[in-house]
Amino acid sequence: MTACRALGATAAAWLMASAACLAAPPDGPSFNCKGVAPGSIAALVCGDAQLAALDRQLAGVYAQARQKAKNERPPTLQAEQRGWVKGRDDCWKAGDERAACVAQSYRRRTAELQARYRLVPARGPVRWACDGNAAHELVVTFFDTEPASLLAERGDSQSLMFQVPAASGTQYEGRNERYWEHQGEVTLRWGYGAPELRCKPQ
């Protein structure tokens, strides 16, 4: 039931009564499709078996994350999930690519929770010294998610990045960060418009 309450047709539906969740069919999404607005992203999820399966998967992962986050201070997980629902619903702007947009949103949110709350196998941490300065340390942990992800840390800041196609080497991208590993070195961009850093293993 915790997983069932994790998501919702809309952000407002987050606190839907558990009885409504029990009404959801086992092959549908984690939320109750009854009363969902026609033409909405929630309706798209209700009518697409693949998206419904991704929704159920995320609901289960979210339930696991809630167990890990129950002593988190300040509590941020539920607010972040509400924000994610709103972001998922912005996929209506994608036109004919709405289903692909929603699927990517589900996959990335699932991977994010699995990585941040250590719900899947991890490799690392791997440490890099950037621009020849050991004080400019980059610490990277890789996670066996789908898509593959990493959590990069520099000082007090961190970035979750997802693997993206690359002509050579291995590349990950975050909101404003990029990590490209090639021939034993890393080229790092940390922040929008920031200069590239060259990093070597410590």
C-alpha positions as CSV (number, residue, x, y, z in Angstrom):
1,M,0.0,0.0,0.0
2,T,2.9,2.4,0.6
3,A,4.0,1.9,-3.0
4,C,0.5,2.5,-4.2
5,R,0.3,5.8,-2.4
6,A,3.7,6.9,-3.6
7,L,2.5,8.4,-6.9
8,G,-0.6,9.9,-8.2
9,A,-2.5,10.9,-11.3
10,T,-1.5,14.5,-10.4
11,A,0.5,16.1,-7.6
12,A,-2.7,16.8,-5.8
13,A,-3.7,13.1,-5.9
14,W,-0.6,12.3,-3.9
15,L,-2.6,12.0,-0.7
16,M,-5.4,10.0,-2.2
17,A,-7.1,7.5,0.2
18,S,-5.6,4.0,0.3
19,A,-9.0,2.5,-0.7
20,A,-8.7,4.2,-4.1
21,C,-5.3,2.7,-4.6
22,L,-6.8,-0.8,-3.9
23,A,-9.2,-0.2,-6.8
24,A,-6.4,0.1,-9.3
25,P,-6.1,-3.1,-11.5
26,P,-2.9,-5.2,-11.1
27,D,-1.8,-4.5,-14.7
28,G,-2.5,-0.8,-14.5
29,P,-0.4,2.0,-12.9
30,S,0.0,2.4,-9.2
31,F,-2.7,5.1,-9.0
32,N,-6.4,4.7,-9.6
33,C,-7.4,5.6,-13.1
34,K,-11.0,6.3,-12.2
35,G,-11.8,10.0,-12.7
36,V,-8.5,10.8,-14.5
37,A,-8.9,13.7,-16.9
38,P,-9.2,12.7,-20.5
39,G,-6.1,13.8,-22.6
40,S,-4.0,14.2,-19.5
41,I,-0.6,12.6,-19.0
42,A,-2.1,10.4,-16.3
43,A,-4.7,9.2,-18.9
44,L,-1.8,8.4,-21.2
45,V,-0.2,6.3,-18.5
46,C,-3.5,4.5,-17.8
47,G,-3.9,3.6,-21.4
48,D,-0.3,2.4,-22.2
49,A,0.8,-0.9,-20.8
50,Q,4.5,0.0,-20.9
51,L,4.0,3.3,-19.1
52,A,1.8,1.6,-16.5
53,A,4.5,-1.0,-15.8
54,L,7.1,1.8,-15.4
55,D,4.7,3.6,-13.0
56,R,4.4,0.4,-10.9
57,Q,8.2,-0.1,-10.9
58,L,8.7,3.5,-9.7
59,A,6.1,3.1,-7.0
60,G,8.0,0.1,-5.6
61,V,11.3,1.9,-5.7
62,Y,9.8,4.9,-4.1
63,A,8.5,2.8,-1.3
64,Q,12.0,1.4,-0.7
65,A,13.4,4.9,-0.8
66,R,10.8,6.1,1.8
67,Q,12.1,3.4,4.2
68,K,15.6,4.7,3.8
69,A,14.5,8.3,4.1
70,K,12.3,8.0,7.2
71,N,14.9,9.7,9.4
72,E,16.0,12.2,6.8
73,R,16.2,15.8,8.1
74,P,14.8,17.9,6.6
75,P,12.4,15.5,4.9
76,T,12.6,16.2,1.2
77,L,11.6,12.9,-0.6
78,Q,7.9,13.4,-0.7
79,A,8.2,17.1,-1.9
80,E,10.7,16.0,-4.6
81,Q,8.3,13.3,-5.7
82,R,5.4,15.8,-6.0
83,G,7.7,18.0,-8.1
84,W,8.6,15.0,-10.3
85,V,4.9,14.3,-10.9
86,K,4.5,17.9,-12.1
87,G,7.6,17.6,-14.3
88,R,6.3,14.3,-15.8
89,D,3.0,16.1,-16.6
90,D,5.0,18.7,-18.6
91,C,5.5,16.0,-21.2
92,W,2.2,17.1,-22.8
93,K,4.3,19.7,-24.5
94,A,6.2,17.0,-26.4
95,G,3.4,16.5,-28.9
96,D,3.8,13.2,-30.7
97,E,6.7,12.3,-28.5
98,R,4.7,12.4,-25.3
99,A,4.9,8.7,-24.6
100,A,8.7,8.7,-25.1
101,C,9.0,11.7,-22.9
102,V,7.0,10.1,-20.1
103,A,8.9,6.8,-20.3
104,Q,12.2,8.6,-20.0
105,S,10.9,10.6,-17.1
106,Y,9.9,7.4,-15.3
107,R,13.2,5.6,-16.0
108,R,15.3,8.6,-14.9
109,R,13.4,9.1,-11.7
110,T,13.6,5.4,-10.9
111,A,17.3,5.4,-11.5
112,E,17.7,8.6,-9.4
113,L,16.0,7.1,-6.4
114,Q,17.9,3.8,-6.8
115,A,21.2,5.7,-6.9
116,R,20.6,8.3,-4.2
117,Y,19.3,5.8,-1.7
118,R,21.7,3.0,-2.6
119,L,19.0,0.5,-3.7
120,V,21.1,-1.1,-6.4
121,P,24.7,-2.4,-6.7
122,A,27.4,0.3,-6.8
123,R,31.0,0.6,-7.9
124,G,33.4,3.0,-6.3
125,P,34.0,5.5,-5.0
126,V,36.6,6.3,-7.7
127,R,38.8,9.4,-7.0
128,W,40.2,11.8,-9.6
129,A,42.5,14.8,-9.2
130,C,41.5,17.6,-11.6
131,D,43.8,20.0,-13.4
132,G,46.8,18.5,-11.6
133,N,45.6,19.6,-8.2
134,A,44.8,16.9,-5.6
135,A,42.7,19.5,-3.7
136,H,40.4,19.6,-6.7
137,E,39.2,16.1,-6.0
138,L,36.3,14.5,-7.9
139,V,34.7,11.4,-6.2
140,V,32.5,9.3,-8.4
141,T,30.3,6.3,-7.6
142,F,28.7,4.3,-10.4
143,F,25.3,2.6,-10.1
144,D,23.8,-0.4,-11.9
145,T,20.6,1.5,-12.9
146,E,18.7,1.7,-16.2
147,P,19.9,4.1,-17.7
148,A,23.3,3.7,-16.0
149,S,24.0,6.5,-13.6
150,L,26.8,8.0,-11.4
151,L,26.9,10.3,-8.5
152,A,29.8,12.8,-8.7
153,E,30.9,14.8,-5.7
154,R,33.2,17.9,-5.6
155,G,33.6,19.6,-2.3
156,D,30.1,20.3,-0.9
157,S,28.3,19.8,-4.2
158,Q,27.2,16.7,-6.0
159,S,25.6,15.8,-9.3
160,L,23.6,12.8,-10.4
161,M,24.3,12.1,-14.1
162,F,23.0,9.6,-16.6
163,Q,24.9,7.8,-19.3
164,V,24.3,9.2,-22.8
165,P,25.6,8.0,-26.2
166,A,29.2,8.9,-27.0
167,A,31.3,8.5,-30.1
168,S,34.1,7.2,-28.0
169,G,34.7,6.6,-24.3
170,T,31.8,6.8,-21.8
171,Q,29.8,9.9,-21.2
172,Y,27.4,11.0,-18.5
173,E,25.3,14.1,-18.3
174,G,23.5,15.9,-15.4
175,R,21.5,19.1,-15.2
176,N,24.5,21.3,-15.9
177,E,27.4,18.8,-15.7
178,R,29.2,16.5,-18.0
179,Y,31.6,13.6,-17.3
180,W,33.5,12.0,-20.2
181,E,35.9,9.2,-19.5
182,H,38.2,8.3,-22.3
183,Q,41.6,6.5,-22.3
184,G,42.0,6.6,-18.6
185,E,41.3,10.3,-18.1
186,V,38.1,12.3,-17.4
187,T,37.0,15.5,-19.0
188,L,34.7,17.3,-16.6
189,R,32.4,20.3,-16.9
190,W,30.9,21.3,-13.6
191,G,28.2,23.9,-14.0
192,Y,26.6,25.8,-16.8
193,G,29.2,27.5,-19.0
194,A,32.0,26.3,-16.8
195,P,35.4,25.5,-18.3
196,E,36.4,21.9,-18.9
197,L,38.7,20.3,-16.3
198,R,41.1,17.4,-17.0
199,C,41.1,14.8,-14.3
200,K,43.5,11.8,-13.7
201,P,43.1,8.9,-11.3
202,Q,44.6,9.5,-7.8
